[in-house]
Amino acid sequence: MGIIIVATGHGWRPFLVGAGTAVVLGTAASPVYLGVHHPSDVAMSIVDSIAAASLVNAALMLLMAHLSERRSGLRAGRPYGGISHAR
């Protein structure tokens, strides 16, 4: 699901949404079919996964915006010339 969030605005996003949905539903149906988990357990794990992916994506976007803002204030100084130019 995280790949789908990252792929926002790309032309191949609909394919990823379809493939991702098929994989998630197929994986979710397996433990219910085997009787290992209740449907509510599986549904909650899907909700948790989507929420976690969204939170991580938001945190990374904030971090990247912060780093970009910090770097824009740096001024270019003299280029480092290596050890031979040191005084």
Biopython code that builds the backbone (N, CA, C, O; Angstrom):
import numpy as np
from Bio.PDB.StructureBuilder import StructureBuilder

atoms = [
    (1, "MET", "N", (0.819, -1.192, 0.000)),
    (1, "MET", "CA", (0.000, 0.000, 0.000)),
    (1, "MET", "C", (0.863, 1.257, 0.000)),
    (1, "MET", "O", (0.458, 2.293, -0.526)),
    (2, "GLY", "N", (2.033, 1.164, 0.581)),
    (2, "GLY", "CA", (2.924, 2.307, 0.597)),
    (2, "GLY", "C", (3.360, 2.710, -0.797)),
    (2, "GLY", "O", (3.534, 3.897, -1.073)),
    (3, "ILE", "N", (3.541, 1.736, -1.681)),
    (3, "ILE", "CA", (3.931, 2.032, -3.061)),
    (3, "ILE", "C", (2.830, 2.816, -3.757)),
    (3, "ILE", "O", (3.117, 3.708, -4.556)),
    (4, "ILE", "N", (1.585, 2.500, -3.469)),
    (4, "ILE", "CA", (0.461, 3.208, -4.079)),
    (4, "ILE", "C", (0.456, 4.665, -3.638)),
    (4, "ILE", "O", (0.178, 5.553, -4.445)),
    (5, "ILE", "N", (0.758, 4.922, -2.377)),
    (5, "ILE", "CA", (0.800, 6.300, -1.879)),
    (5, "ILE", "C", (1.922, 7.072, -2.555)),
    (5, "ILE", "O", (1.740, 8.225, -2.945)),
    (6, "VAL", "N", (3.072, 6.443, -2.693)),
    (6, "VAL", "CA", (4.227, 7.102, -3.309)),
    (6, "VAL", "C", (3.991, 7.338, -4.801)),
    (6, "VAL", "O", (4.526, 8.294, -5.363)),
    (7, "ALA", "N", (3.207, 6.490, -5.445)),
    (7, "ALA", "CA", (2.989, 6.578, -6.890)),
    (7, "ALA", "C", (1.926, 7.589, -7.279)),
    (7, "ALA", "O", (1.488, 7.594, -8.430)),
    (8, "THR", "N", (1.501, 8.433, -6.376)),
    (8, "THR", "CA", (0.475, 9.420, -6.678)),
    (8, "THR", "C", (0.948, 10.334, -7.805)),
    (8, "THR", "O", (2.049, 10.883, -7.749)),
    (9, "GLY", "N", (0.116, 10.492, -8.818)),
    (9, "GLY", "CA", (0.436, 11.382, -9.927)),
    (9, "GLY", "C", (1.128, 10.699, -11.089)),
    (9, "GLY", "O", (1.408, 11.358, -12.090)),
    (10, "HIS", "N", (1.416, 9.413, -11.004)),
    (10, "HIS", "CA", (2.064, 8.698, -12.100)),
    (10, "HIS", "C", (1.018, 7.973, -12.932)),
    (10, "HIS", "O", (-0.072, 7.670, -12.446)),
    (11, "GLY", "N", (1.352, 7.698, -14.182)),
    (11, "GLY", "CA", (0.424, 7.049, -15.093)),
    (11, "GLY", "C", (0.159, 5.590, -14.762)),
    (11, "GLY", "O", (-0.899, 5.065, -15.108)),
    (12, "TRP", "N", (1.084, 4.934, -14.109)),
    (12, "TRP", "CA", (0.916, 3.521, -13.786)),
    (12, "TRP", "C", (0.292, 3.298, -12.426)),
    (12, "TRP", "O", (0.261, 2.165, -11.945)),
    (13, "ARG", "N", (-0.201, 4.339, -11.798)),
    (13, "ARG", "CA", (-0.832, 4.197, -10.486)),
    (13, "ARG", "C", (-2.084, 3.312, -10.521)),
    (13, "ARG", "O", (-2.258, 2.502, -9.611)),
    (14, "PRO", "N", (-2.973, 3.428, -11.533)),
    (14, "PRO", "CA", (-4.150, 2.543, -11.552)),
    (14, "PRO", "C", (-3.775, 1.051, -11.586)),
    (14, "PRO", "O", (-4.448, 0.230, -10.962)),
    (15, "PHE", "N", (-2.725, 0.709, -12.298)),
    (15, "PHE", "CA", (-2.273, -0.678, -12.314)),
    (15, "PHE", "C", (-1.807, -1.102, -10.926)),
    (15, "PHE", "O", (-2.117, -2.205, -10.476)),
    (16, "LEU", "N", (-1.069, -0.236, -10.252)),
    (16, "LEU", "CA", (-0.599, -0.555, -8.904)),
    (16, "LEU", "C", (-1.752, -0.699, -7.920)),
    (16, "LEU", "O", (-1.717, -1.562, -7.043)),
    (17, "VAL", "N", (-2.766, 0.136, -8.059)),
    (17, "VAL", "CA", (-3.926, 0.049, -7.178)),
    (17, "VAL", "C", (-4.630, -1.294, -7.378)),
    (17, "VAL", "O", (-4.982, -1.963, -6.407)),
    (18, "GLY", "N", (-4.832, -1.685, -8.632)),
    (18, "GLY", "CA", (-5.492, -2.962, -8.911)),
    (18, "GLY", "C", (-4.678, -4.154, -8.436)),
    (18, "GLY", "O", (-5.211, -5.058, -7.793)),
    (19, "ALA", "N", (-3.388, -4.158, -8.752)),
    (19, "ALA", "CA", (-2.524, -5.269, -8.339)),
    (19, "ALA", "C", (-2.386, -5.315, -6.822)),
    (19, "ALA", "O", (-2.423, -6.393, -6.228)),
    (20, "GLY", "N", (-2.229, -4.168, -6.199)),
    (20, "GLY", "CA", (-2.100, -4.116, -4.743)),
    (20, "GLY", "C", (-3.357, -4.588, -4.031)),
    (20, "GLY", "O", (-3.288, -5.297, -3.027)),
    (21, "THR", "N", (-4.505, -4.187, -4.560)),
    (21, "THR", "CA", (-5.773, -4.617, -3.970)),
    (21, "THR", "C", (-5.945, -6.129, -4.089)),
    (21, "THR", "O", (-6.392, -6.782, -3.146)),
    (22, "ALA", "N", (-5.591, -6.680, -5.243)),
    (22, "ALA", "CA", (-5.697, -8.131, -5.433)),
    (22, "ALA", "C", (-4.775, -8.887, -4.481)),
    (22, "ALA", "O", (-5.168, -9.905, -3.911)),
    (23, "VAL", "N", (-3.561, -8.395, -4.311)),
    (23, "VAL", "CA", (-2.612, -9.058, -3.403)),
    (23, "VAL", "C", (-3.096, -8.971, -1.959)),
    (23, "VAL", "O", (-3.046, -9.960, -1.227)),
    (24, "VAL", "N", (-3.559, -7.806, -1.548)),
    (24, "VAL", "CA", (-4.027, -7.628, -0.170)),
    (24, "VAL", "C", (-5.238, -8.514, 0.117)),
    (24, "VAL", "O", (-5.293, -9.171, 1.156)),
    (25, "LEU", "N", (-6.196, -8.535, -0.786)),
    (25, "LEU", "CA", (-7.399, -9.347, -0.557)),
    (25, "LEU", "C", (-7.082, -10.840, -0.596)),
    (25, "LEU", "O", (-7.645, -11.618, 0.174)),
    (26, "GLY", "N", (-6.186, -11.236, -1.489)),
    (26, "GLY", "CA", (-5.791, -12.641, -1.536)),
    (26, "GLY", "C", (-5.056, -13.073, -0.283)),
    (26, "GLY", "O", (-5.290, -14.160, 0.248)),
    (27, "THR", "N", (-4.171, -12.216, 0.182)),
    (27, "THR", "CA", (-3.432, -12.515, 1.407)),
    (27, "THR", "C", (-4.359, -12.488, 2.618)),
    (27, "THR", "O", (-4.195, -13.288, 3.539)),
    (28, "ALA", "N", (-5.318, -11.589, 2.627)),
    (28, "ALA", "CA", (-6.242, -11.480, 3.754)),
    (28, "ALA", "C", (-7.219, -12.653, 3.797)),
    (28, "ALA", "O", (-7.636, -13.064, 4.880)),
    (29, "ALA", "N", (-7.585, -13.192, 2.648)),
    (29, "ALA", "CA", (-8.549, -14.289, 2.610)),
    (29, "ALA", "C", (-7.942, -15.598, 3.113)),
    (29, "ALA", "O", (-8.658, -16.462, 3.620)),
    (30, "SER", "N", (-6.642, -15.742, 2.974)),
    (30, "SER", "CA", (-5.997, -16.998, 3.349)),
    (30, "SER", "C", (-6.160, -17.363, 4.821)),
    (30, "SER", "O", (-6.612, -18.472, 5.104)),
    (31, "PRO", "N", (-5.817, -16.491, 5.779)),
    (31, "PRO", "CA", (-5.989, -16.890, 7.180)),
    (31, "PRO", "C", (-7.448, -17.068, 7.592)),
    (31, "PRO", "O", (-7.750, -17.859, 8.486)),
    (32, "VAL", "N", (-8.351, -16.336, 6.946)),
    (32, "VAL", "CA", (-9.772, -16.510, 7.253)),
    (32, "VAL", "C", (-10.233, -17.875, 6.734)),
    (32, "VAL", "O", (-10.963, -18.591, 7.419)),
    (33, "TYR", "N", (-9.805, -18.224, 5.532)),
    (33, "TYR", "CA", (-10.173, -19.518, 4.951)),
    (33, "TYR", "C", (-9.622, -20.675, 5.782)),
    (33, "TYR", "O", (-10.302, -21.682, 5.978)),
    (34, "LEU", "N", (-8.389, -20.530, 6.269)),
    (34, "LEU", "CA", (-7.775, -21.585, 7.070)),
    (34, "LEU", "C", (-8.315, -21.628, 8.499)),
    (34, "LEU", "O", (-8.045, -22.579, 9.232)),
    (35, "GLY", "N", (-9.063, -20.620, 8.895)),
    (35, "GLY", "CA", (-9.646, -20.586, 10.234)),
    (35, "GLY", "C", (-8.673, -20.120, 11.303)),
    (35, "GLY", "O", (-8.918, -20.323, 12.493)),
    (36, "VAL", "N", (-7.585, -19.504, 10.902)),
    (36, "VAL", "CA", (-6.566, -19.048, 11.852)),
    (36, "VAL", "C", (-6.965, -17.716, 12.477)),
    (36, "VAL", "O", (-6.678, -17.471, 13.649)),
    (37, "HIS", "N", (-7.634, -16.844, 11.696)),
    (37, "HIS", "CA", (-8.046, -15.531, 12.191)),
    (37, "HIS", "C", (-9.505, -15.274, 11.846)),
    (37, "HIS", "O", (-10.057, -15.861, 10.915)),
    (38, "HIS", "N", (-10.106, -14.398, 12.607)),
    (38, "HIS", "CA", (-11.462, -13.944, 12.314)),
    (38, "HIS", "C", (-11.396, -12.853, 11.243)),
    (38, "HIS", "O", (-10.366, -12.191, 11.114)),
    (39, "PRO", "N", (-12.454, -12.654, 10.485)),
    (39, "PRO", "CA", (-12.464, -11.585, 9.477)),
    (39, "PRO", "C", (-12.190, -10.204, 10.075)),
    (39, "PRO", "O", (-11.572, -9.359, 9.427)),
    (40, "SER", "N", (-12.647, -9.972, 11.312)),
    (40, "SER", "CA", (-12.410, -8.667, 11.934)),
    (40, "SER", "C", (-10.917, -8.448, 12.210)),
    (40, "SER", "O", (-10.430, -7.322, 12.110)),
    (41, "ASP", "N", (-10.188, -9.519, 12.556)),
    (41, "ASP", "CA", (-8.737, -9.399, 12.764)),
    (41, "ASP", "C", (-8.048, -8.963, 11.478)),
    (41, "ASP", "O", (-7.197, -8.074, 11.475)),
    (42, "VAL", "N", (-8.436, -9.606, 10.399)),
    (42, "VAL", "CA", (-7.815, -9.318, 9.105)),
    (42, "VAL", "C", (-8.172, -7.909, 8.646)),
    (42, "VAL", "O", (-7.314, -7.185, 8.141)),
    (43, "ALA", "N", (-9.422, -7.519, 8.816)),
    (43, "ALA", "CA", (-9.842, -6.171, 8.409)),
    (43, "ALA", "C", (-9.085, -5.108, 9.197)),
    (43, "ALA", "O", (-8.673, -4.090, 8.639)),
    (44, "MET", "N", (-8.904, -5.343, 10.485)),
    (44, "MET", "CA", (-8.185, -4.360, 11.304)),
    (44, "MET", "C", (-6.719, -4.283, 10.915)),
    (44, "MET", "O", (-6.131, -3.202, 10.951)),
    (45, "SER", "N", (-6.117, -5.401, 10.545)),
    (45, "SER", "CA", (-4.715, -5.360, 10.121)),
    (45, "SER", "C", (-4.552, -4.573, 8.824)),
    (45, "SER", "O", (-3.540, -3.901, 8.628)),
    (46, "ILE", "N", (-5.543, -4.653, 7.937)),
    (46, "ILE", "CA", (-5.493, -3.861, 6.702)),
    (46, "ILE", "C", (-5.601, -2.374, 7.034)),
    (46, "ILE", "O", (-4.858, -1.559, 6.488)),
    (47, "VAL", "N", (-6.522, -2.022, 7.927)),
    (47, "VAL", "CA", (-6.680, -0.621, 8.337)),
    (47, "VAL", "C", (-5.393, -0.111, 9.005)),
    (47, "VAL", "O", (-4.945, 1.002, 8.729)),
    (48, "ASP", "N", (-4.810, -0.924, 9.875)),
    (48, "ASP", "CA", (-3.564, -0.532, 10.541)),
    (48, "ASP", "C", (-2.431, -0.326, 9.539)),
    (48, "ASP", "O", (-1.656, 0.622, 9.660)),
    (49, "SER", "N", (-2.339, -1.199, 8.568)),
    (49, "SER", "CA", (-1.273, -1.089, 7.564)),
    (49, "SER", "C", (-1.409, 0.184, 6.739)),
    (49, "SER", "O", (-0.421, 0.868, 6.471)),
    (50, "ILE", "N", (-2.633, 0.494, 6.339)),
    (50, "ILE", "CA", (-2.857, 1.717, 5.557)),
    (50, "ILE", "C", (-2.538, 2.952, 6.404)),
    (50, "ILE", "O", (-1.925, 3.900, 5.914)),
    (51, "ALA", "N", (-2.951, 2.939, 7.659)),
    (51, "ALA", "CA", (-2.666, 4.075, 8.544)),
    (51, "ALA", "C", (-1.169, 4.229, 8.772)),
    (51, "ALA", "O", (-0.656, 5.349, 8.762)),
    (52, "ALA", "N", (-0.466, 3.131, 8.975)),
    (52, "ALA", "CA", (0.982, 3.205, 9.196)),
    (52, "ALA", "C", (1.697, 3.724, 7.957)),
    (52, "ALA", "O", (2.594, 4.560, 8.064)),
    (53, "ALA", "N", (1.310, 3.236, 6.784)),
    (53, "ALA", "CA", (1.933, 3.709, 5.547)),
    (53, "ALA", "C", (1.670, 5.198, 5.337)),
    (53, "ALA", "O", (2.556, 5.926, 4.888)),
    (54, "SER", "N", (0.470, 5.653, 5.657)),
    (54, "SER", "CA", (0.140, 7.074, 5.518)),
    (54, "SER", "C", (0.943, 7.932, 6.492)),
    (54, "SER", "O", (1.428, 9.001, 6.122)),
    (55, "LEU", "N", (1.083, 7.474, 7.722)),
    (55, "LEU", "CA", (1.853, 8.229, 8.717)),
    (55, "LEU", "C", (3.335, 8.297, 8.351)),
    (55, "LEU", "O", (3.960, 9.349, 8.482)),
    (56, "VAL", "N", (3.890, 7.192, 7.898)),
    (56, "VAL", "CA", (5.295, 7.189, 7.496)),
    (56, "VAL", "C", (5.495, 8.104, 6.298)),
    (56, "VAL", "O", (6.480, 8.840, 6.244)),
    (57, "ASN", "N", (4.574, 8.069, 5.331)),
    (57, "ASN", "CA", (4.677, 8.946, 4.175)),
    (57, "ASN", "C", (4.605, 10.413, 4.588)),
    (57, "ASN", "O", (5.377, 11.231, 4.088)),
    (58, "ALA", "N", (3.697, 10.755, 5.485)),
    (58, "ALA", "CA", (3.572, 12.136, 5.946)),
    (58, "ALA", "C", (4.831, 12.581, 6.692)),
    (58, "ALA", "O", (5.300, 13.705, 6.510)),
    (59, "ALA", "N", (5.374, 11.700, 7.528)),
    (59, "ALA", "CA", (6.593, 12.038, 8.268)),
    (59, "ALA", "C", (7.765, 12.255, 7.315)),
    (59, "ALA", "O", (8.556, 13.180, 7.502)),
    (60, "LEU", "N", (7.878, 11.413, 6.303)),
    (60, "LEU", "CA", (8.967, 11.575, 5.337)),
    (60, "LEU", "C", (8.807, 12.860, 4.531)),
    (60, "LEU", "O", (9.796, 13.533, 4.236)),
    (61, "MET", "N", (7.579, 13.205, 4.176)),
    (61, "MET", "CA", (7.350, 14.452, 3.435)),
    (61, "MET", "C", (7.720, 15.668, 4.285)),
    (61, "MET", "O", (8.320, 16.619, 3.785)),
    (62, "LEU", "N", (7.360, 15.634, 5.578)),
    (62, "LEU", "CA", (7.736, 16.731, 6.461)),
    (62, "LEU", "C", (9.251, 16.822, 6.631)),
    (62, "LEU", "O", (9.822, 17.913, 6.631)),
    (63, "LEU", "N", (9.886, 15.672, 6.773)),
    (63, "LEU", "CA", (11.337, 15.646, 6.915)),
    (63, "LEU", "C", (12.015, 16.178, 5.665)),
    (63, "LEU", "O", (12.954, 16.968, 5.761)),
    (64, "MET", "N", (11.556, 15.761, 4.497)),
    (64, "MET", "CA", (12.161, 16.232, 3.246)),
    (64, "MET", "C", (11.939, 17.739, 3.065)),
    (64, "MET", "O", (12.831, 18.442, 2.592)),
    (65, "ALA", "N", (10.759, 18.234, 3.437)),
    (65, "ALA", "CA", (10.498, 19.674, 3.340)),
    (65, "ALA", "C", (11.403, 20.439, 4.290)),
    (65, "ALA", "O", (11.920, 21.500, 3.939)),
    (66, "HIS", "N", (11.596, 19.907, 5.492)),
    (66, "HIS", "CA", (12.470, 20.558, 6.469)),
    (66, "HIS", "C", (13.915, 20.575, 5.978)),
    (66, "HIS", "O", (14.588, 21.602, 6.068)),
    (67, "LEU", "N", (14.389, 19.458, 5.466)),
    (67, "LEU", "CA", (15.766, 19.404, 4.971)),
    (67, "LEU", "C", (15.957, 20.308, 3.767)),
    (67, "LEU", "O", (17.002, 20.944, 3.630)),
    (68, "SER", "N", (14.974, 20.373, 2.904)),
    (68, "SER", "CA", (15.053, 21.240, 1.736)),
    (68, "SER", "C", (15.103, 22.706, 2.154)),
    (68, "SER", "O", (15.844, 23.503, 1.579)),
    (69, "GLU", "N", (14.310, 23.049, 3.157)),
    (69, "GLU", "CA", (14.292, 24.430, 3.655)),
    (69, "GLU", "C", (15.623, 24.799, 4.299)),
    (69, "GLU", "O", (16.116, 25.912, 4.118)),
    (70, "ARG", "N", (16.203, 23.869, 5.046)),
    (70, "ARG", "CA", (17.490, 24.130, 5.696)),
    (70, "ARG", "C", (18.603, 24.291, 4.675)),
    (70, "ARG", "O", (19.471, 25.149, 4.834)),
    (71, "ARG", "N", (18.585, 23.477, 3.628)),
    (71, "ARG", "CA", (19.650, 23.540, 2.624)),
    (71, "ARG", "C", (19.534, 24.786, 1.755)),
    (71, "ARG", "O", (20.544, 25.263, 1.238)),
    (72, "SER", "N", (18.340, 25.320, 1.582)),
    (72, "SER", "CA", (18.186, 26.494, 0.734)),
    (72, "SER", "C", (18.824, 27.722, 1.370)),
    (72, "SER", "O", (19.129, 28.683, 0.665)),
    (73, "GLY", "N", (19.031, 27.715, 2.677)),
    (73, "GLY", "CA", (19.636, 28.851, 3.350)),
    (73, "GLY", "C", (21.153, 28.811, 3.376)),
    (73, "GLY", "O", (21.787, 29.777, 3.802)),
    (74, "LEU", "N", (21.740, 27.726, 2.933)),
    (74, "LEU", "CA", (23.198, 27.623, 2.934)),
    (74, "LEU", "C", (23.787, 28.483, 1.831)),
    (74, "LEU", "O", (23.214, 28.619, 0.750)),
    (75, "ARG", "N", (24.932, 29.053, 2.124)),
    (75, "ARG", "CA", (25.615, 29.855, 1.108)),
    (75, "ARG", "C", (26.820, 29.084, 0.611)),
    (75, "ARG", "O", (27.517, 28.417, 1.375)),
    (76, "ALA", "N", (27.042, 29.187, -0.654)),
    (76, "ALA", "CA", (28.192, 28.497, -1.240)),
    (76, "ALA", "C", (29.463, 29.253, -0.877)),
    (76, "ALA", "O", (29.572, 30.458, -1.106)),
    (77, "GLY", "N", (30.387, 28.553, -0.329)),
    (77, "GLY", "CA", (31.680, 29.146, 0.005)),
    (77, "GLY", "C", (32.732, 28.757, -1.019)),
    (77, "GLY", "O", (32.414, 28.288, -2.112)),
    (78, "ARG", "N", (33.985, 28.957, -0.650)),
    (78, "ARG", "CA", (35.064, 28.558, -1.533)),
    (78, "ARG", "C", (35.070, 27.048, -1.668)),
    (78, "ARG", "O", (34.918, 26.346, -0.669)),
    (79, "PRO", "N", (35.242, 26.529, -2.869)),
    (79, "PRO", "CA", (35.300, 25.087, -3.018)),
    (79, "PRO", "C", (36.542, 24.518, -2.347)),
    (79, "PRO", "O", (37.595, 25.155, -2.318)),
    (80, "TYR", "N", (36.408, 23.328, -1.816)),
    (80, "TYR", "CA", (37.521, 22.667, -1.163)),
    (80, "TYR", "C", (38.491, 22.201, -2.229)),
    (80, "TYR", "O", (38.107, 21.503, -3.167)),
    (81, "GLY", "N", (39.730, 22.582, -2.086)),
    (81, "GLY", "CA", (40.737, 22.258, -3.104)),
    (81, "GLY", "C", (41.543, 21.024, -2.802)),
    (81, "GLY", "O", (42.461, 20.694, -3.553)),
    (82, "GLY", "N", (41.237, 20.345, -1.746)),
    (82, "GLY", "CA", (42.002, 19.150, -1.418)),
    (82, "GLY", "C", (43.146, 19.483, -0.482)),
    (82, "GLY", "O", (43.301, 20.633, -0.072)),
    (83, "ILE", "N", (43.935, 18.502, -0.147)),
    (83, "ILE", "CA", (45.011, 18.666, 0.818)),
    (83, "ILE", "C", (46.149, 19.511, 0.264)),
    (83, "ILE", "O", (46.863, 20.150, 1.037)),
    (84, "SER", "N", (46.340, 19.535, -1.053)),
    (84, "SER", "CA", (47.453, 20.282, -1.635)),
    (84, "SER", "C", (47.250, 21.785, -1.528)),
    (84, "SER", "O", (48.221, 22.540, -1.586)),
    (85, "HIS", "N", (46.009, 22.236, -1.374)),
    (85, "HIS", "CA", (45.736, 23.677, -1.294)),
    (85, "HIS", "C", (45.584, 24.161, 0.145)),
    (85, "HIS", "O", (45.317, 25.342, 0.370)),
    (86, "ALA", "N", (45.745, 23.283, 1.103)),
    (86, "ALA", "CA", (45.604, 23.673, 2.495)),
    (86, "ALA", "C", (46.826, 24.482, 2.928)),
    (86, "ALA", "O", (47.942, 24.202, 2.491)),
    (87, "ARG", "N", (46.618, 25.494, 3.793)),
    (87, "ARG", "CA", (47.736, 26.327, 4.248)),
    (87, "ARG", "C", (47.997, 26.105, 5.678)),
    (87, "ARG", "O", (48.903, 26.718, 6.242)),
]
sb = StructureBuilder()
sb.init_structure("model")
sb.init_model(0)
sb.init_chain("A")
sb.init_seg("    ")
for serial, (resi, resn, name, xyz) in enumerate(atoms, 1):
    if name == "N":
        sb.init_residue(resn, " ", resi, " ")
    sb.init_atom(name, np.array(xyz, "f"), 0.0, 1.0, " ", f" {name:<3s}", serial, name[0])
structure = sb.get_structure()
